[in-house]
Amino acid sequence: MKKNYFFLMIVLGFCSCKKELSTEISNTNTSTQVDVYVAGADSLGSDGGIPVYWKNGKPVYYTDGTGSYVGTAGEATSIVVSGNDVYMTGYARFCGSLRCGDDGMFWKNGISAYLNLPTYPNSLAVSNNDIYIAGSSGYLTGTGGNAAYLKNENKIDLPSGSAGSISTAIAVSGNDVYVAGFEDAVAKYWKNGNPVILGDASKNSEAYSIFLVKH
């Protein structure tokens, strides 16, 4: 009788483990559908590119609000999706009677706003409905340029020397703002305006992206 009882306990234990294992394997096989957004430019057969993003492979072309494509050339440089809102930065070329020039662009759900943008917005972040944009003015490759970013419509300059600096990427965590870039061909980033040097001053280095991982 004792042997039968012992055998029954082993069988029940084995069945229980097998059920748990089956449940664990089933959970790992579940899939989640994602939407893929990619920002860039599409020439549409013309000489200049048109700012565009693709959602799951389908293009959405950006216009000036009147049905015409933005400027004579341009591209989208960064995109962020938050809930049902699509935020995008880029630039477009506009030609007047005297000259052609590039203007930085920002769109929220297809509606454009200038927001005192740099000529070439490089990176975009959205946190608690605040919009952060890092970029360059095109000429910031020599002396006189200064890395900066926008928080909504407020420009915030980042400390740098006299050699010129460029901000290329931005990330936000809580109240902390991180901006990557370089100054005088030396990679660095700024945390809340405080610079952290990454590259060796005796060698050329540049930083183009930044990502935060919480611990």
C-alpha positions in Angstrom: 0.0 0.0 0.0 2.8 2.3 0.8 4.5 1.6 -2.5 1.3 2.4 -4.4 0.9 5.7 -2.6 4.5 6.6 -3.3 4.1 5.9 -7.0 0.9 8.0 -7.1 2.7 11.0 -5.7 5.4 10.8 -8.3 2.9 10.6 -11.1 1.0 13.6 -9.8 4.2 15.6 -9.3 5.3 14.8 -12.9 2.0 15.8 -14.3 2.0 19.1 -12.4 5.5 20.0 -13.6 4.6 19.1 -17.2 1.6 21.4 -17.0 3.8 24.3 -15.7 6.4 23.7 -18.4 3.8 23.7 -21.1 2.3 27.0 -19.8 5.8 28.6 -19.8 6.5 27.6 -23.4 3.1 28.9 -24.5 3.7 32.3 -23.0 7.0 32.7 -24.7 5.4 32.1 -28.1 3.0 35.1 -27.8 3.7 37.8 -30.4 3.0 41.6 -30.3 2.3 43.6 -33.4 4.3 46.8 -33.8 4.0 49.7 -36.2 7.2 50.7 -37.9 7.8 54.4 -38.6 10.8 55.5 -40.7 11.6 59.2 -41.6 13.6 60.3 -44.6 13.2 61.8 -48.1 11.7 60.7 -51.4 12.6 62.5 -54.6 9.3 61.6 -56.4 11.2 61.9 -59.6 12.3 65.5 -59.0 15.7 66.8 -58.2 15.0 67.6 -54.6 13.9 65.2 -51.9 10.5 65.6 -50.2 10.2 65.1 -46.4 8.4 61.9 -45.8 7.8 59.1 -43.3 6.8 55.6 -44.0 4.3 53.8 -41.6 4.6 50.1 -42.2 6.0 50.8 -45.7 3.3 53.3 -46.7 4.6 56.8 -47.4 3.1 60.0 -45.9 4.4 63.0 -47.7 4.6 66.3 -45.9 3.2 69.5 -47.4 3.1 73.2 -46.6 -0.5 73.0 -45.5 -1.9 74.1 -48.9 -1.5 70.7 -50.6 1.9 71.7 -52.1 5.0 69.8 -51.2 7.3 71.6 -48.7 9.8 73.8 -50.5 11.8 72.7 -53.5 13.9 70.1 -51.6 14.2 68.7 -48.1 14.2 65.7 -45.9 12.9 64.4 -42.5 15.7 63.8 -40.0 14.0 62.4 -36.9 10.6 61.0 -35.8 8.9 60.2 -32.5 5.5 58.6 -32.0 3.7 59.2 -28.7 0.2 57.8 -28.5 -1.7 59.0 -31.5 0.7 61.9 -32.2 3.4 61.8 -34.8 6.3 64.3 -34.3 8.9 64.9 -37.0 11.7 67.2 -37.7 13.5 68.0 -40.9 14.4 70.8 -43.2 13.1 72.3 -46.5 14.6 74.6 -49.1 12.7 77.7 -50.0 13.6 80.0 -52.9 12.9 83.7 -53.0 13.5 86.4 -55.5 17.2 86.7 -54.4 18.3 83.4 -53.0 17.4 79.9 -51.9 17.9 78.8 -48.3 17.2 75.9 -46.1 14.8 76.2 -43.1 14.5 73.9 -40.2 11.0 72.3 -40.0 9.0 70.7 -37.2 5.7 68.9 -37.7 3.1 67.5 -35.3 0.5 65.4 -37.0 1.4 67.0 -40.3 1.0 70.6 -39.1 4.3 72.6 -39.4 5.8 75.1 -37.0 9.1 76.7 -37.0 9.8 77.1 -33.2 13.0 79.1 -33.9 14.5 75.9 -35.2 18.1 75.4 -36.2 18.7 75.0 -40.0 19.2 71.3 -39.7 17.3 69.7 -36.8 19.2 66.4 -36.1 17.3 64.8 -33.3 13.9 64.9 -31.6 12.6 63.8 -28.2 9.2 64.2 -26.6 8.7 64.0 -22.8 5.6 65.0 -20.8 4.4 66.9 -23.8 7.6 68.9 -24.0 9.4 68.9 -27.3 13.2 68.8 -27.4 15.2 69.3 -30.6 18.9 69.2 -31.1 20.6 70.3 -34.3 23.0 72.5 -36.2 23.0 75.7 -38.2 24.9 74.3 -41.1 27.9 76.5 -40.6 28.9 75.0 -37.3 32.1 73.4 -38.5 34.5 76.1 -37.5 34.8 78.8 -35.0 31.8 80.7 -33.7 29.3 77.9 -33.7 27.7 76.8 -30.5 25.9 73.6 -29.6 22.3 74.1 -28.4 18.9 72.5 -28.1 15.3 73.7 -28.0 12.8 72.9 -25.3 9.5 73.9 -26.9 10.3 77.4 -28.2 13.2 78.2 -25.8 16.7 77.9 -27.1 19.3 76.6 -24.5 22.9 77.0 -25.4 25.4 74.4 -24.2 28.8 75.4 -22.8 31.6 75.1 -25.2 34.9 76.8 -26.1 35.8 79.0 -29.0 36.4 76.1 -31.5 32.7 75.6 -32.4 30.4 72.8 -31.4 27.5 70.9 -32.8 24.6 69.0 -31.0 23.6 65.9 -32.9 21.3 63.8 -30.6 19.1 64.3 -27.6 17.5 62.1 -25.0 15.4 63.0 -21.9 14.8 61.1 -18.7 12.7 62.8 -16.1 14.1 66.2 -15.6 17.5 65.3 -17.0 18.4 66.3 -20.6 21.3 64.6 -22.4 22.7 66.0 -25.6 25.4 64.3 -27.7 27.7 66.0 -30.2 31.2 67.2 -30.6 33.4 70.2 -30.3 36.6 70.9 -32.2 36.4 67.3 -33.5 36.2 65.8 -30.0 33.1 63.7 -29.1 31.3 64.7 -26.0 27.8 64.9 -24.4 26.2 67.3 -22.1 24.0 66.4 -19.1 21.8 69.3 -18.1 24.4 71.6 -19.7 27.4 70.0 -18.0 29.9 68.6 -20.6 31.4 65.1 -20.4 34.3 64.6 -22.8 34.3 61.2 -24.6 37.0 61.5 -27.3 40.8 61.8 -27.2 41.7 65.4 -28.0 44.7 64.1 -30.0 42.3 62.2 -32.4 39.2 63.2 -34.3 36.0 61.8 -32.8 32.3 62.7 -33.2 29.1 61.5 -31.4 25.9 61.1 -33.3 23.5 59.2 -31.1 22.7 58.8 -27.4 20.6 56.2 -25.6 19.7 56.0 -21.9 19.2 52.8 -19.8 17.8 53.0 -16.3 19.2 50.8 -13.5 
